[in-house]
């Protein structure tokens, strides 16, 4: 087994922490962007069973997550992180003659799809599969506002909230705390499976002291991805969990809307509904690996 764990610096001086684990004779390379609040090493661990199938696994840490790099978390920087990792993965796959595939999990599918679209869905990336991809936005203001109301704060509409964020970018920590505690409760309800790693001080390994708080809030709410449509020639497989708690938090039609959005983004994609939660855990967790490998081999 071969392992890489290092800080990669591009020509502009931007740094990213990369990790890679590969069998002695890899047959393909899979790039797996991490979850927000988690590390690249955890992303690799979650898919380690693919190592037995000859897959080299590569991931990275988003900005603000790796303490060896002095930067703070913002949404825009996760797109930069993903693009830089994609460029390195391409060079790695070319050097060792390996077909390159990509995987999008939860939020990780958002910057991944954006960068793939920006690159024109290049031929050197053979396929993509996703697990619980976020396709209906990231942070819903109406939902979040309900948690603010519990703390005696509310906004008539999203524009008023954005105006507030813009005027309070340098506010005191005590003001930030109100919005972070509201977010903590919101995330705890949305991702009940992760209640043990969500607190007022951080989300998983991401400490709020390493987040550009007001900038990140603004980005979470205003981010607008282009009207991405994955081209017909590009192979894509979506895994969706019927035990995903996000659907329980939102409206009765949220699951139907989710599938409508997938069909709009990827009209030719395969969609598999499995007995898993938002993070791929559950009775059908091993189905992901089995079907993913069959899918990857079909497109090499």
ABEGO torsion letter per residue (X at the ends): XBBBBBBBBBAAGBBBBBBBBBBABBABBBBBBBBBGBBAAAAAAAAAAAAAAGBBBBBBBBBGABAABBBBBBAAAAAAAAAAAAAAAAAAAAAAGBBBBBBBBEAAAAAAAAAAAAAGGBAABABBBBBGBBAAEABBAAAAAAAAAAAGBBBABAAAAAAAAAAAAABBAAAAAAAAAAAAAAAAAABAAAAAABBAABBEABBAAABBAAAAAAAAAABBBBBBBBBAABBBBBBBBAABAAAAABBAAAAAAAAAAAAAABAABBBBBBBBBAAGBEAAAAAAAAAAAAAAAAAX
